[in-house]
Amino acid sequence: MEKSALQKARAAYQPKLPKALQGAVKVKLGAPTQSVGNQEEIKKLFPNTYGMPIVEFEPATEANTTKMNVGIILSGGQAPGGHNVITGLFDQIKKLNPENRLFGFILGPGGLVDHNYMELTKDIIDEYRNTGGFDMIGSGRTKLEKVEQFEKGLEIIRQLDIKAIVIIGGDDSNTNACVLAEYYAAKNYGVQVIGCPKTIDGDLKNDQIETSFGFDTACKTYSELIGNIERDCNSARKYWHFIKVMGRSASHIALECALQTQPNICLVSEEVEAKEQSLDDIVTYIANAVCVRAAEGNNFGTVIIPEGLIEFIPAIKKLIAQLNDVLALPEAKGLNSEEQIAFVKAHISAENLAVFNSLPEGVARQLALDRDPHGNVQVSLIETEKLLSSMVAVKLDEWKKAGKFTGKFSAQHHFFGYEGRCAAPSNFDADYCYALGTSAAQLIANGKTGYMAIVKNTTAPAEQWIAGGVPITMMMNMEKRNGEMKPVIRKALVELDGAPFKTFAAQRDKWAKDTCYVYPGPIQYWGPTEVCDQPTKTLALEKA
């Protein structure tokens, strides 16, 4: 590939490792674990991988020279730092034994099933150190959930003499990793499966996982763009910018970007749900802020909107839940779009039908038709930012006619999604991901399966980070997916009593009225530690 000046210089960066991973490693076992919910059901589904202890790595005097070939899979959406997980894994297995080999399965889990792979050699690995994207081997969204897939994958695993598979992914991908680990353990196949916590959305976290990788870089990338818009906004002083950011199930990105840039308004889906706000409540809230600023002569502002907002409005959430059930019925399959909408209208409650009919036609159609491979509404396709700005404009027009609004309102729209998924990783993500890859190698070398690699104490200098692994079953509960109860990793939503939200809530009234914008600027890789190595404000506040 042709490299930019930054990429050439960045390739020389040596990620920092926790002290426990810098030399020989030994394992310290914690107490047995249990799932976060539905313990009996999860234990029954995962009898061979349930209840295992948390693992922590400590420095050792004797090196492990385990002979092992490893397969690696990138699963789901891209996140900055994925390549560093692979380079950390590669460097560590070669350090354990130079004869060890790493195989990458092409375009995600489907590569395992279809026997589509490549060996990752030093020459290949060195091309991708500290780079963004998943283009080294590509990613995909094939779900590993069928026995035929497991057995087909086993054929290539045996052919390549692979000891373990590492799956880099989010909550759904790691759920699949757990299912695969249980199957291979039940069959005594001797194949280990390890997961790594990836998602820019930030909703794969808990007491053991402080943050998912990619969240830091993505939020810094979006915050740079939002800061640029705020500066333009404050320069032209004639537009309200409605900015939607990624985060289908949780508002972590929106909240983090708000803490970094101090916009006039940031909506938090979890608060909307907790307060049982309607779409009109949200529109009125924004319109009031527009009025207050207009009274001061400020006919401009910025609004940050989480991608999944519409799913958290209680009336619409209730509608979506029933739509999911109705669309999962066998009779709903094979219908064209018009037939499907008619079918939906005929099978939902009168209350939900009223909500459905009250929505703009385009939004209603998207709720009724579009689903991702996991059966979820594709909220990124719903232009919530335009929906809200148009409804605010209508309300302000009504208020103007009633003499309640004398200002001007003109909107611009933005959606920041793909812009952050493949950014060159920040120093934090470069270090964190390299440590995760190194931890995954050590979990394999120490005979573990059904574990997710973890790194904790991440607000301290990297040398003081604590590395280890957590049983994936510990994070699971039962949830309805595609009309059926399934074991899945519980998503972490924004906690309204948590420090990040409380910090935001304490300042937002001032931000709404005044112009308090902060311009973070681009990610910095060289320079003062307080500029280059700082974690997200979310993480800093949570660990303060």
N, C-alpha and C positions, 0 to 999 in steps of 0.2 A: 504494500500500500504506500501511497505518497503521504508523507508526514508533514504536518505543520511545524513551525518553529517551537510552539508550545509542546506539542506531542513529543518531539525529539528531546527537549529538556526534561519533560515530565517522566520519560521512560527511565531516567537515571535515579528517580526518587526511590529510596529504600524505605518501605513502610516500617513504622515502629511496631514492636511486638511487646506484649506483656512479659514481665520477667520470667514467669513460669513456663513460657513457650520458647525462650531464647536458647535453651540447651536441652539436655535429656529431661524427660517428663515422666512423672508417676501419677497415678490416679488416687484421689481421695474420694471415698463414697459417702454420701449423705444418708438421710433416713429414707425409707420407702415412701413412695408418692401415691396420690390418688387423683382422679380426674376432677376438674373444676365443677362438674355437674354430672348428674345421671350416672353415678359411680357403678351401680350394679349393671346397667346396660352396657357401659363402656368396657367394664371388666369382662363381661360375657363375650363381647365382640373381639376383644384383644387379650385373650388369656395368656399368650406367650410374651407379650410386651407390656403388660399392665403392671403398675406398682413398682417399677424399677427405681433405684435411687438416683438423686441428682449427682452428677459427677463434677469434681473440681480438679484442675491440674496443678501440680506442684513440681518444683525443681527436683530432679533426681540425680544420682551419681552414675547410674549405669544406663547406657543408651539402649534403645529398642531398635533392633535391626530387622524387624518383621519384613518378610518378602510378601508383597501384595500389589496386585494390579487393581486400579480403581477406575470406575466409570463415572462420568459426571453429566448431569442434565440441567439445563436452564429451562425453567418452566414458568409460563405466564408472562405478564407484562415486564418490560425491561425496567431496570433500576440501576442508577450509577453505583459502580463498585463490583458488579458481578464478575468482571474479568479479574479483579484482585482476589476474589474468593478462589478462583481457579488457579491463579499464580501462587497463592499461599499454599493451597493443597499440593500443587506440583512440587514446589520447593521443598515442602516438608516430607513428602513420600520419597523424594530423591535423597534427601538428607538421611532418612531412616535406612534406605538401601538403594544404592545407585541403579540396581537392576529393576526397581519398581517402574511400572509404566502407567500412564494416564490416558484414558480413552474418552473422547467427547462424543456424545450422541447428538446427531444433527437435528436441529429444529425441534427440540424439546422431547417430552416423553415418547412421542411418536417415533423418534429415532431409535429408541430401545426396542420397541415393538417391531419396527420395520428393518432392524439390523442396519441402520444407516449411521455410520460412525467414522471417526478419524482418530488416529493417535496424535496426542498433543505432545510434541517434542519441544526441546528448549528453544529452537529457532522460532517456532510458532508462538510459544509462551512469551518470549522476549518482545515480540511485536506488539503485545497487548497490555503490557504492564502499565498500571495507573491510567487506563483509558476508560471512557464511558462505553455504553452500549453492550449488547450481547452478541455482536457480530462474529466473534471468534468461532462459535458453533451454532449460533442462532437459537431462538426460543420458540415454543409452541404451547398450545393449550389443550392438547390431548389429555383426557383424564385417564389415569391408570386405576381401573376399578373392576376389571373383569379377569376371571381366571385364565381365559385364553391369552390375554395380554401378558399376564405374569409368566405364563409358561413359554410364550413366544420370546419374551425378553430373556428368560433363562437360557434359551438355546445359544444366544450370542454371548451371554455372560460366561457360559461354560467354554465356548469356543475361544474366547479371549482370556480365559483363566482369571476372570475378575473376581476379586474377593468382596468388594463392596461397591454400592451405587450411592453417589451423593446427589441429592435433588435440591437445587437452589430455587426457592419459590416462596409464595405467600401462604396464607392460611389454607386455601384449597389444595395447593400443591403439596404442602407438608402433611395435610390429611391423607393425600394419596400415598405419600412416602410411608406414613404410619401403616396404612392398609397393606402396602407391598411388604414392609418389614414383617408384619404379622404373618402374612401368607408364607413367606420364605422360612420364617422361624417355625411355623406349624409343620411345614414339610421337611424340616431338618435339612434344608438345601445348603446350609453353610454360607449363605449370601447375606451380608449386612447392608442395611439401608440407613443413611444419615441425611438429615435435612439441614438447611440453612435459612435463617429468617430474612426474607426479602419482601419489601413492598414500599413504594414511595408514599403510599397512603398513611403509613404510620400506625395502622390498626392491628398489626401483629406484634403485640407487646403485652407483658404481664409482670408478675413479681420476679420472674427469671429473665425475661427478655426486655432489656431497658429501652431498646429502640430497634426497629427493623432497618436493614441497610438500604441506602438510597434516599431515605427521608431527609437527611441532613442536606445533601447536595441539591435535591429537587426543590426544597423550600428556599435554599439560598438562591437558586436560579430564578424561581418565581418571584422572590422578594426583590431581586435586582430589577426585573421587568416591571414589577408593581411600583417600585421606587422611581423608575424612569418615567412611568405614566404619571405618577403623582407630581413629579417635577414639571412635566409638560402641562399637566392640569393646573398647577399653580402659576405657570407662565402665561398660558392663554386665558385662563380664568373664564371659560365659557361653556365647559362641558362637565357633565357628570359621567364618570367612567364606571361601568358595571363590569366587574372582572370575575369570571367564574374560574375556579381552580379545581384540580383533581381531588378526589376523595369521595368515592361512591357511598361507602358505608359509614364513614366517620369524618369529622371536620378538623382533624389534626392539622392538615396542610393549611387550611384557611386560618385557623387560630394562630399557627406559627408565623405565617406571613403577616398577619395583623400585628403580632407582637414585634416583628422586625420592622414594619413600615408605618404603623399607626395611621391607618386609613380613617375616613370619617365614619364608615359603617363596616362591620364584619358580621355576617349572619352565622350562627352556629346551629347546625341542624339539631343537635341533641337538646339545646335549650328550647328550640321551637316545639319539639315533641313534648318536653317536660311541661311547658306552659300551655300546651294544647292550643297553639296559635293556628289561626286559619290563614289562608293565602291573603285575604284582605287585611288581617292584622299586620302581616309582614309589609305589605304595600303601604299601609297607613304609617307604620314606623319609619319607613324610608322617606315618605312624602313629608312627614313632620320635620325630619332633619333638613330636607331641602328648603322648607319654609323658614326654618330658624336661620340657616345660613344666608338665604336670600334677603332676609330682613337686615343682615349686616352688610349687604352688598356683594355677597359671595355666591354667585350663581354657578358654582362648580363644586365637585367633590368626587370621592372614590368610594365604591361599594365592593367588598369582597364577598363572593357567594360560593359556598361549597357545592361541588358537583351533585351530591346526592340530596340536596335540600328538599326537593319535592317529595321524596320518599318518607321524609320525617314529619311532614304536615299530617297530623293525626287522621283527618278525614280521607286524605289521599293515600296514606299508608294502609288504612283499612280497606280502601278500594283495591290497591295493588295486591294485598294479601289474598283477597277473594279472586282477583283476576288470575293470579298465579295458580290457584286451585282449579279454576275453571279451564284455564288453558292447558292444564296437565291431564284433563279428561281425554280418553281415547277418541271421543266424538269430535274433539276440537282439532285433531290432526288432519292434515291434508286439505284444509279449507283455504280458499283464496282470501285475500285481505278483507273484502267486503263481507263475505260469508262469516269470517271469523269475528268481525265486529258485531254483526247481527247475533251471532251465537253468544258472544259475551254479554250483550245487552239483555238477552233472553234468560240468562242464567245467573245474573247477579241480583242482589237484594235491591229493593226500591230505594233505600237510603244511598247505597253505593251508585245506583243508576243516576240518581239526582246529582251526585258529585261528578260523575262521569260526564253527564250532559252539560254541566256548568263550566267545564274546562274548554279552553280554545281547541278547535277541531284538531289542529296538528299535535298538540300535547296529548289529547285523548287517544288519538290513533297510535302514537308511540307507546303509550302505556298499555294499549291493548294488543299490540303486534310484536314489537321488538324485544327479543330476549337474547342474552348471551349464552354460551355453552353450559353455564351453571344454572340456567333458568331465571336469571335476574333481569329486571328491566334495565335497558341500556340507557342509563340516565345521562351519559355524556352526549347522547344524541338530542336530548331535550334542551333547547336553548333557553334555560332558566333566566339567564341574564337579560335576554330580550323580552321574555315574558314579563319579568318584574318591571323593567324600565317602561314598557308600554302601558302596564297597569298603573304605574306611578304617574305617567303622563296624563292618563285619563282622569285620575283622581285630582291632580293638580289643576286640570282644566275645569273640573267641577268646582273646585275651591276658588278659582279665579273668578268664575261667573258669580259666585256667592260673596265675592269680596274678601275672601280669606287668604288669598295668595296674590302677591303683586310682582313676583320675580319672574325669571326666565328659567326654562328647563330644556336642555338639549343633551341627548345621551350618546355615548360611544360604547361599543361592546367588545369584550375580549374573552377568550377562553384559553387558559394556559394549561396544557396537558402534556402533549408529546414533547414540548420544549424542555421539560425537566427530566424526562425518563432516561435519556442517554447522555446527559451532561458528563464532562470529565469529572470524576469524583473529587470532592473536597479532601483535604488532608485527613479529616476525621473519617470519612467513608473509606478512603484508601487504606488507612491503618486498620479500621474496624473490620473491613472485609478480608484483608490479608490475615488478620488474627482469626477470623471465623474459618477460613480455609485451612489454616494451620491446626485449629482445634478439631475440625472434621477429620483430618488425617490422623490425629492422635486418638480420636474416638475409635476409628477403624483399627488402628494398631493395638488398641487395648480391648479389642473384641466386642465393642458395643454395637447394638443395632436398635432401631426404633427411637433414636435420640436426635435432638436438634442441637447443633453446635451453638454455644452462647458465649458472650463476652460481657462482663458486668463491671461496675465501678467506672463507667466510661466518661464521667466528668472530671476524673483525675487524669494526670499525665499517663500516656499509654503504657509506660513501664509498670504502672500500678494497677492496670486492668486485671480482672480475674476471669480466667478462661475455663471452659468446661463444657458440659452438655446436660440437657434436660430431657427426660422421656416425653415424647410427643403426646402420649396418652394423658399426661398430666394436664394438658391444655385443652382437652376435648370435652364436648358435651353433645347432646342430641338436639338437632334443629330440623325444621321442615324444609326440604329442598325438592323442587319439582313435584310437590304433592306427597312426598314420603319423608318419614323421619330418618335422618342420616347422622352418623357420627362426624362431627366437624370441629375444627379449632375455633374456640369462641373469639369473636372479633372484639378488640378493645376500642370502645367509643370514648369521646371526650368526657371526662368526669367533671361535672359542674361544681363539685366541691373540691376539685383539685387546684393546685397552685397556679398552673398556666391560665385556666379560665378565670379564676378569681382575680389574677393580676390584670387580665384584659378587662374584666367587668368593672374594676375599680377606676379605669381610665376612659372607658368608651364614651361617656357622656361629654367629657371635655373634647375628645377627638371629633365627636359628631358636630359640635358647635364651632370649634376653632380649627385652624389649619396647623396640625402638629406633625406633618409628614416627616418621615425619616427615609433617607436615601442610602440603602446599604451598599450599593455598588456591586461590581462583579466579584466572584469568588477569587480569593488570593491564595497562591500556593507558596510564595516565598516572602518572608518578612517577619514582623513581630508575632510572637505566639498568640497574643490576644486578638490578632486579626486573622491569622491563618489556621489556627487549631481549635478555635472555639466551637463547642457543640451547639446544637439548637437551643433557643431560649426555652423551649418546652422541656428539654432534658435538664437544663441547668436549674429551672424552677422546680421540677419534680424531685431533684436530688439535693436541693438546697437544705 
